[in-house]
Amino acid sequence: MSREERRLAIVGGGWAGLATAVRAVERGWQVSVFEASRHWGGRARALEIPWPVDLPNPEGLPVLRLDNGQHILIGAYTDTRRMMQKVGVTEERALYPMPLSLRFPDGHGLATPPWARRWPAPLDVLAGIVTAAGWTWSERWAFLQATLSWRLRGFECAPEMTVERLCDNLPERVKQDVIDPLCVAALNTPMGQASAQVFLRVLRDALLSEALPPYRSADLLLPMMDQGSLFPDKAVEWLTERGAELGLGQRILGLRPNAKGWQLQGTSDLVYQHVVLACPAAEAARLVRQLERPGDQAQEWVQATESLQYEPIATTYVLTQHAPPWADTLPMLALRSGPAQFVFDRSRLGGPSGLLAFVSSACRLDREALQSAVLTQAREQLGLQDAQALLTVVEKRATFACTPGLRRPGHQVAVGLWAAGDAIDGPYPATLEGAVRSGLAVADSLPQ
């Protein structure tokens, strides 16, 4: 098949679509990427606002670049990290690495001690359990036993089990300090509704998988730059240099199959041998539903896609004139008793002094109530009496609800028609790693 006969269209320029494009270009495909919005990155992207007058601006910059949501990577996200490296992202400049830490403002919680970093995984994390601050020995022993038991069972459980049921016998402090924040951070689904099998899969990879040096699998990797710079912008540069066609503000109106492949309504009359739907699941379902003769496989795909339920994530950016009391030691803390589960000191992550990001996962408060509750957390838990809200960004469909026995749509929709994204069937929940892996899986499934 000549290069002219190896045309691939990708609908959607998020992390899954761009990962698909990079791998497909490497495999010799002539790639076109169509993104309906005016930005690359999908639900992990940069946004710009006028520089706040209350925020120090020593460089006199006109705009402040934030993210539509604060993200965390872990060392086990090997495909995401490889893809970032491929397009020219320097990890040492892009990521702030820290050992697994779920410390709260009172100093309690689990954290890998520095001296255990020399130990092989998972002994380093087990050392964190044994030394967890604020826990009794019985609480530490209970979690240690549970962790070893899960490992002996291969991190497998009944598909219908929830995380809450999996952890029934654990002490309340362990559930509050570790299980609940980990579950919400990884699956964005409350413990009582979250899939234990997916939760255990993430734990297994974090504890036992082989990471790319210099980081360990359980390391938390906090972005030191906005989400656009972390991968999408570099991917677009890499693709453009290699002849890919990329277009923003190009919404695909429909799909039309013919004997040679597919045509996309809303673009040129080119025929593409294969099309990858890497847009939001609801948009992909709309396009497939409109096919004149979708066939059984495509109809089943639409049914699975439309059965997905979604969870929101909100990021509230807060300004303060006082350095957080924990800022000298950690760039991130876990929080209790409020909508936000984590707070990030953006000044430690490449941002301006006095800017904090509070992340509220699976939270359904309206914007005004959410901001009020977050400011209460900032004042009561962090002692920041002057805290004021700058901006709250809500992604209403940030992730799918990762529930037990969930039937997710597959990669192939019809002959020559594919789907990629964090909601597509795979071992991971709705994470950047899940999106990237999905895109690579589709690109690797295309014919040579």
N, C-alpha and C positions, 0 to 999 in steps of 0.2 A: 504494500500500500504506500503510495507516494505521500509526500508531506501535504500536498493539496487535498488528498483524500483522507487526511488524518486531522480533520477539524473538530475541535472540542469546544463547546459553549458551556460556560459555568454561570449560573444565575445566582448571584449573591457574592459579595466581596467581604465577607467576614473571615474569621480565622479558618474555618473549614474550607470555604471556597478558595482562599488564597493558598492554603496548603495543598489542595487538589491541583491548583494551577502550577505551582512550583514543581511538584512531582511529575505532572503530565508533560511539562516542557522538558524536563530531564529525560523523559522517555520518548521524546521526539514528536509530540503532538503540537499542532498549531492551535494555540489557545486564545479564546476570547472570554473576558470576564465582564459581566453586566451587573452593575450595582444600582439599585433603584434610588438610594439616598444620595446625599452629597458628601459622604465620607466613607472611608474604608474602615473595616474592623467590626462591623455588626454590633453586637452587644458588649464588646470590649474595645472601646474606642476613646479617643481624646475628644474633649470639648473645650471651647474657649469662651471666656467671659471677660468683660472689661476689668482691669486690675482694681480690686477693692481699695477705697481710700483709706480704710482702717488697717490695711496690711502693709508692712514695710516693703518698699520697692526701691532698693539701692541702685538697681540697674535701669530704673525708669522705663520698664517694659509696659507697653500699652495693654496687653492682654495677659491673663493668667490661664495656663493650660492645666486642666483637671482631667478627670476620667468620668465616664458615665457610671462607673462603679469601681470600687477598690477590689483588686484581685490579688490572690496569693498563689504562687506556684510552689511545688515541692520538688525535691531532688529526683523523685521517682518519675516525674513528667519528662521522660527521656525523649519522646518523639517531638514534643513542643520545643525542648531545648535544642535538639538537633536541627529542627527547622529554623529556629532563630539564628543559630550559628551559620547555617547554610546561606542565609540571605545577608549576612554580614553584621549581625548584632554581636557586640562584645559583652559576654556575660558579666565580666568583672565590672564593667561600667553600668550595665543595665539592671543588675540584681543585687539586693542586699541579703546575704545569706545569714541565717541564724539557726542554731540547733532548735529542735522541736521545743516550743515554749507555749504554755497556756497559763501564764501567770496573770493574777488579778491585781488590782491596785493595792490590796492589803498584803501582797507578797505571797499569798497562798497559791497553790496550784502545782501542776507538773511542769518540769523543765529538765532537759538533759544537762547534767552538770558538765562544766568544761573538762574536768579530768577524765570523764568517760568518753570523750570524743576520740580517744586513741583506741577504744575497744571496737571489735568487729560488731556489725549489726547482727541481731537486734539488742545486744548487750548494752549498748549506749542508752537506748530508750528504756530498757528494763532498769537501768541505774536511775533514770529519771523517776520511775515509779517508786522505787525503794526510798528515794530521797524527797518525794513530793512534800512541799512545805504545807503545814497546817493540817496534814492527815495523821490519823492515828496509825499505829502499826497494823491493826486489824483491817483498816481500810486499804492500806498499801498491799497487804497480803492478799486481800480479796481480789483486787484488780490484777495483781501479778498472777494469781491462780487462773483468773478468767483469760488473761492474755495467753498464757501457756496452753490452756485448754483449747482455745480457738486455733492456736498453731498446730496442736496435735491433730485436730480435726481438719487440717488443711484449709483453714479459714472458710469452711463451707457450713451451710445450715439449710434448713428447710426453706424452699422458695417463698412460702407464705408468711414467714416470720418477720416481725417488725424489730427494729432496734430496741424498742422499749421491752419487748418480750425477751429478746436475747440477753438483756442486761437486768432482768428481773431481780436476780439475787445479789446484785452489786449494792453496796451502801449508797445512800442518797448523796453523800458528798462526792463520791466518785462520779456518779451520774451527772451531777450538777457541774463539777469542775472539769470533766474530761469528755464524757460521752456526748452530752448535749451540745457543747460548743463544737466538737469535732463533727458530729452528725449534721448540724446546721451549716457549718463551713463547707463540708464536702458534698452533701446531698441537697442542701437548702430545703430540707423537709423535716418537720418536727419528729422527734423520736417515736411517738406513738403511731405515726403513719409511714415512717421511712423503712425502706427495704434493708433488712439485716444482711442479706447476701451481698448487695452492692457495697454496704458499709464495710463488711469484712474484706471485700476485694480491695478497697482503697487502703485499709489497714495493712493487708498482706504486702501490697506493693511498697507502702511506706516503710514497713519494717524489714522486709526480706529481699526486695528486688535489688538488682545491681544498677547503681546510678552512674551517670557520667561524671568523671572527675571534673572539678575538684570537690564536688558536693556529694553528700550522702543522701540516701533515699528519703529519710525523714526530715531533712533540712527544710526549713521554710525559706522560700526565696521571694523577697518582697521587691516589687518593681521600683527602680530608682528613676524611672522616666514614665511619661504618660503611655497609655496603652497603645496609642497609635504608633509611637516611636519604638515600642517594644517588639513589634513584628509587622503589622500591616504596612506601614510606610516603607520599610525596608524591602518587604516582599514585592510591593508595587514597583520600586526602583529595579529590583532584580529581574522581574518579569519584563519590564519595559526594555531593559538592556538586551534581552534575549528575543525581542520581537513579538511578545504577546500583545494583544489588543485589550486595553482596559478602558472602561467607560463608566463614569459616575452619572447619576441622574437618568439612568436608562432602565425604565420599568418594562418588564416583559409582559405583554398583554395576553399572550396565549401561545400554545404549542401546536404545531401542525406537522404530523408525520407524513413522509412520502417514501417512495421506493428506495431512495438513496440515504435517508436519514431523517433529520428534523429541521424545520424552519421555526424561527422565533418571531412571533408577531410583535411589532414595535421596534424592530431593528431592520437590517438589510434583508435581502432575499437569499442570503447565503444558506447553503445546506450544511448542517453539521452532522457528522456521523454519530456523535454521541453528545448528550446533554446531561449536565449534572445540576440538580436543583440543590443549591447550597444556601438558599434563602430561608427565612423563618418558616417553620413547619406549616403554619396556617396558610401562608402564601404559596408554598409548594403544593399543598392540598388543593388550593383553588385552581392552580394551573392544571393539575392532573384531572380534577373533576370536570373541567371544561373540554376534555378530549372527546371527539365525536364517538369513537369506539374504544373506550379505555381498556376493555378486557378484564378478566377476573382478577389477575394479579394486581393490576393498577387499582381496581375498586377495593380490594382488600387492603392495599397500601393506604388508600385514602381513609378507610374506616379506622385503621390503627392510628393514623396521624390525628384524626379528629377526636379520638378517644383520650388523647393526652390532656392532662390537667396541668395547670401552671402555678408557679409560686413567684412572688415578687421579691426583689431586693432593692433596698433604698440605701443611698449613701448621703449622709448629711455632713456637709463641710462646715466647720465651726472655727471662728476666729477667737484668739485670746492674746492678751498682752503679756501673759505670764508663762514661763516655761513649765510644762507639765512636770510634776515631781519625779516621774519615772523616765523622763526624756534622756537622761545621761546614761541609762543602762539598756533600755529596750526601745525599739521603734514601734512596738505593738503590744497592746494589753488586751486580755479578755475582760468582759464586763458582766456584772450581774444585775438582776432586778430592773430590767428595762427593755425597750425594743432593740437597742444596739447590743450586739454580742461582742464586738471588737472595736477598738479605737486605734488609729494609726497616727503617729506624729510625722506629718508630711515633711517637716524640716529635716528629719533624719533620712528622708527618702528623696532627696533632691529638690524639695519644694521650699517655699519661703518660710521664714520663722513665724510662728504663731498660727499656723494652719493645721487643723486636725481633721481626720476623716472618720466618722462613726458609721459602721456598717450594720444595718438591720435586715436580717434575712427572714424570709417567710413572714413578713410583717404586713398587716392589712390596715393599719391606722391611716387616716387621711393625713395629708402633708402637714397641716397645721398642728394636729395632735402629735404627730411623730416628732416634729421639730421641738415642741415643748417638752416632750418626754426625754429626748436626747439631751437637751440643755439641762434638765434636772439631773441626769446621769453625770454630765460634765461637772456640775457644781457639787453634787453630793458625793460622788465616788472619786473624783479627781481634784476636788477643791478649787475648781476654776470658776470663781464667782463672777468674773467679767465675761464669761463665754457668751458669744452671740452667734446666731446661725447666719451663714453666708448663703448657702444654696443646698437644696435637697433634690437629688436626682433619683427618680423612681423608675425602675424597669419592671413594669407590671407582669411581663412574661419573661422574666430573667431566666428561669429554668423550668423544666418539667418537674412535676411532683414525682419523686423517685420512690414509688410505693411497691410493696411486695407483689411479685407475680406480674409486673407490668409488661404488657405486650407492646414493644416499640416497633415502629415501621422499619423495614429492612432497607438495604442499600440499593437493590435493583427494583425499579418501579415497572418497567416494561423493557422490551428489546431496545437497547440504545439509550434508555432513559434511566438515570441514576439519582440517588439522593445522598447528601452528605450534611452532617451537622451534629451537634452534641445530643440531639434528641433521637438520632438514628440508632438502631440496635447496636449495642456494644457493651463491653464490660464496665465502662465508666459512667458515672453520673454526668450531669450537665456541667462540665468543666472545660477549660481551654484544652486540656489534654484529650478529652473525649472528642472535641470538635476536630482537632488536628488529626488524631488517629482515624477518625471517620473519613476525612478527606484523603488521607494517604491510602486507606483501604480501597476507596473507589478508584483512584488513579492507578493502583496496582492491579485492579480487576479489568482495566481496559485492554483490548487486544494489542499485541505487539505490532 
